[in-house]
Amino acid sequence: MTDNTDPQGDHAAQQQLSLHRIYLRDASFEAPGGQQALANGHPPEINMQLTTNVQELGDDTFEVVLNVTVTAATEDKPVFLVEVQQAGLFGVTGFNPPEMGALLGSYCPNVLYAFAREAIADLVAKGGFPQLLLAPVNFDAMYAQHLQQQQVGAQGQAAH
């Protein structure tokens, strides 16, 4: 007699990820030097910082917020600063903790990033600056690095 049950298949059938809503939680644009900041003819140096925050709202719903800060400067003079908090509500059920961490720490921010890129490009263009196209981001690698930093931190605390 053979056993045709598939415990992995049952687990996978119970897993669900749904997107309830995507919204711009906060946005700001500053151009301290105005258009004169580009008068020297040098293209600005662009710097981008990313962080994510996850909050469980109950009923298997999580709010994921991707914080993106983009600064542009020429010769150490600020040209513009854009800050965007792109958020989404995600329904997540049936995943084990490592899978849940990867979904909320990598997959969801990756979904939000496309919307954040668009919001940033619009803000920069409305500020009168040339189009800004942000490069794609490898959120899987960022999440793996985050896990590695947590492990190193946990090992360091265990040594004390």
C-alpha contacts under 8 A as a table, 3 or more apart, distances in Angstrom:
res1	aa1	res2	aa2	distance
6	D	9	G	5.14
6	D	10	D	6.37
7	P	10	D	5.20
7	P	11	H	6.25
8	Q	11	H	5.05
8	Q	12	A	6.08
9	G	12	A	5.07
9	G	13	A	6.07
10	D	13	A	5.11
10	D	14	Q	6.48
11	H	14	Q	5.35
11	H	15	Q	6.58
11	H	94	G	7.12
12	A	15	Q	5.18
12	A	94	G	7.80
13	A	16	Q	7.97
14	Q	93	T	7.42
14	Q	94	G	5.42
15	Q	92	V	7.67
15	Q	93	T	5.56
15	Q	94	G	4.22
15	Q	95	F	5.84
16	Q	91	G	7.45
16	Q	92	V	5.78
16	Q	93	T	5.25
16	Q	94	G	6.47
16	Q	95	F	7.97
17	L	90	F	6.92
17	L	91	G	5.53
17	L	92	V	4.68
17	L	93	T	6.66
18	S	90	F	5.61
18	S	91	G	4.85
18	S	92	V	6.60
19	L	22	I	7.79
19	L	88	G	7.46
19	L	89	L	6.25
19	L	90	F	4.69
19	L	91	G	6.30
20	H	88	G	7.42
20	H	89	L	5.30
20	H	90	F	5.65
20	H	91	G	6.88
21	R	88	G	5.46
21	R	89	L	5.20
21	R	90	F	7.38
22	I	86	Q	7.56
22	I	87	A	5.79
22	I	88	G	4.23
22	I	89	L	6.55
22	I	112	L	7.50
23	Y	86	Q	6.19
23	Y	87	A	5.36
23	Y	88	G	6.12
24	L	27	A	7.26
24	L	84	V	7.54
24	L	85	Q	6.19
24	L	86	Q	4.75
24	L	87	A	6.01
25	R	84	V	7.73
25	R	85	Q	5.30
25	R	86	Q	5.74
25	R	87	A	5.99
26	D	83	E	7.86
26	D	84	V	5.75
26	D	85	Q	4.98
26	D	86	Q	7.23
27	A	82	V	7.46
27	A	83	E	5.53
27	A	84	V	4.37
27	A	85	Q	6.26
28	S	81	L	7.99
28	S	82	V	5.71
28	S	83	E	5.22
28	S	84	V	6.58
29	F	80	F	7.21
29	F	81	L	5.77
29	F	82	V	4.59
29	F	83	E	6.62
29	F	123	L	6.60
29	F	124	V	7.56
29	F	127	G	7.82
30	E	80	F	5.46
30	E	81	L	5.17
30	E	82	V	6.55
31	A	34	G	5.15
31	A	35	Q	7.99
31	A	78	P	7.63
31	A	79	V	5.75
31	A	80	F	4.24
31	A	81	L	6.50
31	A	127	G	7.53
32	P	78	P	6.78
32	P	79	V	6.56
32	P	80	F	6.58
33	G	36	Q	6.06
33	G	37	A	5.06
33	G	78	P	6.88
33	G	79	V	5.87
33	G	80	F	7.73
34	G	37	A	5.93
34	G	79	V	7.03
35	Q	38	L	5.87
35	Q	39	A	7.26
35	Q	79	V	7.96
35	Q	128	G	7.49
35	Q	129	F	7.55
36	Q	39	A	5.05
37	A	40	N	7.33
37	A	74	T	7.48
37	A	77	K	7.49
37	A	78	P	7.49
37	A	79	V	5.46
38	L	41	G	5.87
38	L	42	H	6.85
38	L	43	P	7.32
38	L	44	P	7.61
38	L	74	T	7.64
38	L	79	V	7.27
39	A	42	H	7.93
42	H	74	T	6.81
43	P	74	T	6.97
44	P	72	A	5.51
44	P	73	A	5.00
44	P	74	T	4.73
44	P	79	V	7.27
45	E	72	A	5.40
45	E	73	A	5.32
45	E	74	T	6.18
46	I	70	V	6.87
46	I	71	T	5.75
46	I	72	A	4.56
46	I	73	A	6.83
47	N	70	V	5.64
47	N	71	T	5.22
47	N	72	A	6.42
48	M	68	V	6.98
48	M	69	T	5.62
48	M	70	V	4.47
48	M	71	T	6.51
49	Q	67	N	7.99
49	Q	68	V	5.81
49	Q	69	T	5.19
49	Q	70	V	6.58
50	L	66	L	7.08
50	L	67	N	5.64
50	L	68	V	4.84
50	L	69	T	6.65
51	T	66	L	6.01
51	T	67	N	5.16
51	T	68	V	6.83
52	T	64	V	6.98
52	T	65	V	5.53
52	T	66	L	4.59
52	T	67	N	5.92
52	T	105	G	7.48
52	T	109	P	7.16
53	N	64	V	5.80
53	N	65	V	5.15
53	N	66	L	6.71
54	V	62	F	6.73
54	V	63	E	5.73
54	V	64	V	4.58
54	V	65	V	6.42
54	V	104	L	7.13
55	Q	62	F	5.64
55	Q	63	E	5.24
55	Q	64	V	6.60
56	E	60	D	7.45
56	E	61	T	6.15
56	E	62	F	4.44
56	E	63	E	6.38
57	L	60	D	7.43
57	L	61	T	5.46
57	L	62	F	5.47
57	L	63	E	6.83
58	G	61	T	5.51
58	G	62	F	7.36
60	D	91	G	5.60
60	D	92	V	5.51
60	D	93	T	6.04
61	T	89	L	6.59
61	T	90	F	5.57
61	T	91	G	4.48
61	T	92	V	6.31
62	F	89	L	5.64
62	F	90	F	5.27
62	F	91	G	6.39
62	F	92	V	7.41
63	E	87	A	6.81
63	E	88	G	5.64
63	E	89	L	4.61
63	E	90	F	6.41
64	V	87	A	5.59
64	V	88	G	5.43
64	V	89	L	6.51
64	V	90	F	7.54
64	V	104	L	7.03
64	V	108	C	6.98
64	V	109	P	7.14
65	V	85	Q	6.23
65	V	86	Q	5.67
65	V	87	A	4.24
65	V	88	G	6.57
65	V	109	P	7.51
66	L	84	V	7.96
66	L	85	Q	5.61
66	L	86	Q	5.20
66	L	87	A	6.15
66	L	109	P	5.97
66	L	112	L	6.74
66	L	113	Y	7.25
66	L	116	A	7.97
67	N	83	E	7.34
67	N	84	V	5.85
67	N	85	Q	4.56
67	N	86	Q	6.53
68	V	82	V	8.00
68	V	83	E	5.76
68	V	84	V	5.28
68	V	85	Q	6.45
68	V	116	A	7.38
69	T	81	L	7.30
69	T	82	V	5.72
69	T	83	E	4.47
69	T	84	V	6.53
70	V	81	L	5.78
70	V	82	V	5.16
70	V	83	E	6.47
71	T	78	P	7.47
71	T	79	V	7.67
71	T	80	F	5.94
71	T	81	L	4.54
71	T	82	V	6.49
72	A	78	P	6.11
72	A	79	V	5.30
72	A	80	F	5.32
72	A	81	L	6.46
73	A	76	D	5.82
73	A	77	K	5.26
73	A	78	P	4.29
73	A	79	V	4.92
73	A	80	F	7.08
74	T	77	K	5.27
74	T	78	P	6.58
74	T	79	V	6.80
78	P	81	L	7.64
82	V	120	I	6.75
82	V	123	L	7.57
82	V	124	V	7.63
83	E	120	I	7.85
84	V	116	A	6.68
84	V	119	A	7.53
84	V	120	I	7.06
85	Q	116	A	7.55
86	Q	112	L	6.27
86	Q	113	Y	7.63
86	Q	115	F	7.11
86	Q	116	A	5.66
87	A	112	L	6.79
88	G	108	C	7.96
88	G	112	L	7.00
90	F	108	C	7.88
92	V	95	F	7.43
92	V	100	M	7.75
95	F	99	E	5.71
95	F	100	M	5.57
96	N	99	E	5.41
96	N	100	M	6.00
97	P	100	M	4.94
97	P	101	G	6.04
98	P	101	G	5.10
98	P	102	A	6.33
99	E	102	A	5.15
99	E	103	L	6.19
100	M	103	L	5.11
100	M	104	L	6.11
101	G	104	L	5.31
101	G	105	G	5.60
101	G	106	S	7.95
102	A	105	G	5.08
102	A	106	S	5.39
102	A	107	Y	6.74
102	A	140	D	7.88
102	A	143	Y	7.21
103	L	106	S	5.56
103	L	107	Y	4.76
103	L	108	C	6.02
104	L	107	Y	6.22
104	L	108	C	5.35
104	L	109	P	7.20
105	G	108	C	6.70
105	G	109	P	6.60
105	G	139	F	7.81
105	G	143	Y	5.97
106	S	109	P	5.56
106	S	110	N	6.13
106	S	139	F	4.99
106	S	140	D	5.39
106	S	142	M	7.69
106	S	143	Y	5.90
107	Y	110	N	5.15
107	Y	111	V	6.45
107	Y	139	F	7.34
107	Y	140	D	7.70
108	C	111	V	5.14
108	C	112	L	6.36
109	P	112	L	4.96
109	P	113	Y	5.98
109	P	139	F	7.22
110	N	113	Y	5.15
110	N	114	A	7.21
110	N	137	V	7.80
110	N	139	F	6.22
111	V	114	A	6.19
111	V	115	F	7.65
112	L	115	F	5.42
112	L	116	A	6.29
113	Y	116	A	4.90
113	Y	117	R	6.00
114	A	117	R	5.23
114	A	118	E	6.46
115	F	118	E	5.19
115	F	119	A	6.31
116	A	119	A	5.07
116	A	120	I	6.11
117	R	120	I	5.20
117	R	121	A	6.09
117	R	133	L	7.44
117	R	134	L	6.40
118	E	121	A	5.12
118	E	122	D	6.17
119	A	122	D	5.17
119	A	123	L	6.23
120	I	123	L	5.13
120	I	124	V	6.16
120	I	132	L	7.81
121	A	124	V	5.28
121	A	125	A	6.13
121	A	131	Q	6.42
121	A	132	L	5.38
121	A	133	L	6.59
122	D	125	A	5.16
122	D	126	K	6.05
123	L	126	K	5.11
123	L	127	G	6.18
124	V	127	G	5.01
124	V	128	G	6.74
124	V	129	F	5.75
124	V	130	P	7.42
124	V	131	Q	6.94
124	V	132	L	6.83
125	A	128	G	5.21
125	A	129	F	5.30
125	A	130	P	6.26
125	A	131	Q	5.83
125	A	132	L	7.69
126	K	129	F	7.42
138	N	141	A	5.53
138	N	142	M	6.51
139	F	142	M	4.86
139	F	143	Y	5.99
140	D	143	Y	5.18
140	D	144	A	6.18
141	A	144	A	5.03
141	A	145	Q	6.13
142	M	145	Q	5.10
142	M	146	H	6.20
143	Y	146	H	4.93
143	Y	147	L	6.26
144	A	147	L	5.12
144	A	148	Q	6.21
145	Q	148	Q	4.99
145	Q	149	Q	6.17
146	H	149	Q	5.12
146	H	150	Q	6.26
147	L	150	Q	5.06
147	L	151	Q	6.28
148	Q	151	Q	5.11
148	Q	152	V	6.26
149	Q	152	V	5.11
149	Q	153	G	6.07
150	Q	153	G	5.03
150	Q	154	A	6.06
151	Q	154	A	5.04
151	Q	155	Q	6.12
152	V	155	Q	5.11
152	V	156	G	6.10
153	G	156	G	5.03
153	G	157	Q	6.25
154	A	157	Q	5.19
154	A	158	A	6.13
155	Q	158	A	5.03
155	Q	159	A	6.32
156	G	159	A	5.27
156	G	160	H	6.87
157	Q	160	H	5.34
